Amino acid sequence: MKKINASACVIALILTVPGLAAESDDLHPLMNSKYWGNIGVYFSARDFDASAEGAIAGITKSFDFESSAGLDDRPDLFMAELGWQFTPKWGLALQYFESERSASRTLTDSIEWRDLVFDVGVRIDASSSVEITRLFFARRFRDDGPHSLRLGAGVHWLRMGATLAGEATLNDLSREFRRSVVRADIPMPNVGAWYRYSPSRKWMFNLRADWLSASVDKYKGRIWNAAAGVNFSPWDHVGFGLSYQFFQLDGEIKEDRWRGKVQTTFTGPFVYISGYW
């Protein structure tokens, strides 16, 4: 619902600024740039739920790292995006951001994690890490004046991990301090579309959406990555932008280092400075 609302707001803004179109016949420099880059801060609301299968216990219930372990649910993240239009029709885009968080909390509910049980009243140390690299190849299908439409495919490479540590019972036998770490590298292909509209030399609006539900080797899941925003260009090679970003992964992992499920979501505004040439 948040993705739809953000996209609708950008479309409405485009329709309500007809005065900008009369300002100049020129287009925003990003419409025809060969290289471009964005660097800024992603003010994201974050949610991370995960489960880890044990050798004996089997599948366990997903654990909410924000509400149960006290991890910060609104971290400010560094984000970078790069683009290269290497032919008149073909281009690629690279997006990167990461999130690492840790916290300590006394449990109010017991947690089953792999073959461990952390009981009520135990103080645990928890952490989670997500590193996302997105590579996307796109072809221009429409390049008509102020409008530009691109369709393509790519891959998201996700490096994810989670840690729980504290007094825990192993297989209902002994209770002592234990530490459990799970990690996985998850390649997820995707298809997507990218639309830009420039009503004047200084303004450009954009919409982007990537999606795919697939099973790849030891991984199965669904991925969404969408954005809607605006860029203002006061100078020939430098601009400032604001976009609403949404990323969600709902997947299942069957690796030796981690067998379980994970659902993670990032939503919020991305404020950035852009360069193009």
C-alpha positions in Angstrom: 0.0 0.0 0.0 2.9 2.4 0.8 4.4 1.8 -2.7 1.1 2.6 -4.3 0.5 5.8 -2.3 4.1 7.1 -3.0 3.7 6.5 -6.7 0.3 8.2 -6.8 1.7 11.2 -5.0 4.5 11.6 -7.6 2.0 11.2 -10.5 -0.3 13.8 -8.9 2.6 16.2 -8.5 3.5 15.8 -12.2 0.0 16.7 -13.2 -0.2 19.7 -11.0 2.9 21.5 -12.2 2.0 22.5 -15.8 3.7 25.9 -15.3 7.1 24.1 -15.2 6.7 22.7 -18.7 6.4 26.3 -20.1 9.6 27.4 -18.3 12.0 25.9 -21.0 12.1 23.5 -23.9 15.2 21.9 -22.5 15.2 18.7 -20.6 16.8 17.8 -17.2 20.4 16.7 -17.8 19.7 13.2 -16.4 17.5 12.5 -19.4 20.5 12.4 -21.7 23.5 11.8 -19.5 25.9 8.9 -20.2 27.0 8.6 -16.5 25.2 9.5 -13.3 25.4 8.9 -9.6 23.4 9.5 -6.4 24.8 9.5 -2.8 22.7 10.2 0.2 21.0 9.1 3.4 18.1 6.5 3.4 15.8 7.3 6.4 14.4 3.8 6.5 11.8 2.1 8.7 13.2 -1.4 9.1 11.6 -4.8 9.9 13.6 -8.1 10.2 11.9 -11.4 11.0 13.8 -14.7 10.8 13.8 -18.3 11.8 16.6 -20.9 12.0 16.1 -24.6 11.7 18.0 -26.9 14.1 19.3 -30.4 13.5 16.8 -31.8 16.0 14.1 -29.2 16.5 13.3 -28.6 12.8 11.6 -25.4 11.7 11.1 -22.9 14.4 8.8 -19.9 14.7 10.0 -16.6 13.1 11.6 -14.2 15.6 11.0 -10.4 15.3 14.3 -8.8 15.9 12.8 -5.3 16.5 10.0 -5.9 19.0 11.6 -8.9 20.8 15.3 -8.0 20.8 15.0 -4.2 20.8 16.9 -3.5 17.5 16.5 0.0 16.2 13.5 0.0 13.7 14.4 3.3 12.1 18.1 3.3 11.2 19.6 6.0 9.0 21.5 4.2 6.2 24.1 5.2 3.6 22.9 4.6 0.0 24.6 5.0 -3.3 23.4 4.6 -6.9 25.4 4.6 -10.1 24.3 4.5 -13.8 26.0 4.1 -17.2 24.2 4.5 -20.5 26.7 2.5 -22.6 24.8 2.6 -25.9 21.9 4.8 -27.1 19.5 2.0 -26.2 21.1 0.1 -23.4 22.2 1.1 -19.9 22.8 -0.4 -16.5 22.2 0.8 -12.9 23.9 -0.2 -9.6 22.3 0.4 -6.2 23.9 -0.4 -2.8 23.0 0.0 0.8 23.6 -1.9 4.1 22.2 -2.0 7.6 23.9 -3.4 10.7 22.3 -3.3 14.1 22.7 -4.7 17.6 21.0 -4.5 20.9 20.5 -6.2 24.3 17.2 -7.0 26.0 15.6 -9.1 28.7 13.2 -11.5 27.1 9.5 -11.4 27.9 8.7 -14.4 25.7 10.8 -17.5 25.1 12.7 -17.9 21.7 13.5 -21.1 19.8 16.5 -20.6 17.5 18.1 -23.6 15.8 18.4 -26.2 18.7 18.6 -23.5 21.4 15.8 -22.2 23.7 16.2 -18.8 25.3 13.7 -18.7 28.2 11.7 -15.8 29.6 13.9 -13.5 31.8 17.1 -14.2 30.0 19.1 -11.2 28.8 20.2 -11.7 25.2 22.5 -9.9 22.8 21.1 -9.8 19.2 22.3 -8.4 15.9 21.3 -8.5 12.3 23.0 -7.4 9.1 21.7 -6.9 5.6 23.8 -5.8 2.6 22.0 -5.3 -0.7 23.6 -4.8 -4.1 21.3 -4.4 -7.1 22.5 -4.6 -10.7 20.0 -3.8 -13.4 20.3 -3.8 -17.2 17.6 -1.9 -19.1 16.7 -1.1 -22.7 15.0 2.2 -23.8 11.6 1.5 -25.4 10.5 5.0 -25.4 12.6 8.1 -25.6 10.1 10.8 -26.8 11.0 14.3 -25.7 10.3 14.6 -21.9 9.3 10.9 -21.6 11.7 8.0 -21.2 10.6 4.4 -20.5 13.0 1.5 -19.9 12.4 -2.2 -19.3 15.0 -4.7 -18.2 16.2 -7.4 -15.9 18.9 -7.8 -13.2 19.9 -9.4 -10.0 19.8 -8.5 -6.3 22.7 -9.9 -4.3 21.8 -10.0 -0.6 24.3 -10.8 2.1 22.4 -11.4 5.4 23.2 -12.5 8.9 21.8 -12.8 12.4 23.2 -13.5 15.8 21.7 -14.4 19.2 23.7 -14.9 22.4 22.8 -15.5 26.0 21.9 -18.2 28.5 20.2 -20.9 26.5 19.1 -24.6 26.8 20.5 -26.9 24.1 18.1 -29.8 23.2 16.4 -29.6 26.6 19.7 -30.7 28.3 22.1 -28.1 29.6 21.7 -24.4 30.2 24.7 -22.2 29.7 25.9 -19.1 27.7 25.7 -19.9 24.0 26.1 -17.9 20.8 24.5 -18.8 17.5 25.4 -17.1 14.2 23.7 -17.6 10.8 24.7 -16.1 7.5 23.7 -16.5 3.8 24.5 -14.9 0.4 21.3 -14.8 -1.6 21.2 -14.1 -5.3 17.7 -13.1 -6.5 17.0 -12.3 -10.2 14.3 -9.7 -11.1 12.6 -7.9 -13.9 11.5 -4.3 -13.8 10.5 -1.0 -15.4 11.9 2.5 -15.1 10.1 5.7 -16.2 11.4 9.3 -16.2 9.5 12.5 -17.1 11.1 15.9 -17.4 8.8 18.9 -17.8 11.7 21.4 -17.8 15.4 21.9 -17.6 15.5 21.9 -13.8 12.9 19.2 -12.9 12.6 15.5 -13.4 10.2 12.9 -11.9 10.9 9.2 -11.9 9.2 5.9 -11.1 10.9 2.5 -10.8 9.7 -1.0 -9.8 11.6 -4.4 -9.8 9.9 -7.7 -8.9 10.3 -11.4 -9.1 9.2 -14.6 -7.3 11.6 -17.4 -8.0 13.5 -20.4 -6.7 17.3 -20.3 -7.3 19.4 -23.3 -6.1 19.2 -23.2 -2.3 16.9 -20.1 -2.1 13.3 -19.5 -2.7 11.3 -16.3 -2.3 9.8 -13.0 -3.6 11.4 -9.7 -3.9 10.1 -6.1 -4.4 12.2 -3.0 -5.0 10.4 0.2 -5.9 11.0 4.0 -5.8 9.1 7.2 -6.7 10.8 10.6 -6.6 11.8 14.0 -8.0 15.2 15.6 -8.9 16.0 19.3 -9.1 19.0 20.4 -11.1 20.2 24.0 -10.4 23.4 23.4 -12.3 24.6 21.5 -15.4 26.2 18.6 -13.6 24.8 18.6 -10.0 21.3 18.1 -8.6 19.4 17.3 -5.5 16.8 14.6 -5.1 14.1 13.1 -2.9 12.5 9.7 -3.4 10.4 7.2 -1.5 12.1 3.8 -1.5 10.5 0.4 -0.7 12.4 -2.9 -0.5 11.0 -6.2 0.7 12.3 -9.8 0.6 10.3 -12.8 1.8 12.4 -15.9 1.3 13.5 -19.4 2.4 17.1 -20.4 2.8 18.5 -24.0 2.7 22.2 -23.5 3.3 24.5 -25.3 5.7 25.2 -22.0 7.5 21.5 -21.1 7.7 18.4 -23.2 7.1 15.2 -21.2 7.8 13.1 -18.3 6.7 13.6 -14.5 6.5 11.4 -11.5 5.8 12.9 -8.1 5.8 11.4 -4.7 4.7 12.9 -1.2 4.2 10.6 1.8 3.7 11.2 5.5 3.8 12.6 8.6 2.1 16.0 8.8 0.4 17.6 12.3 0.3 20.6 12.6 -2.0 22.9 14.7 -4.1 23.3 13.6 -7.7 26.0 14.1 -10.3 25.7 13.5 -14.1 27.8 14.1 -17.2 
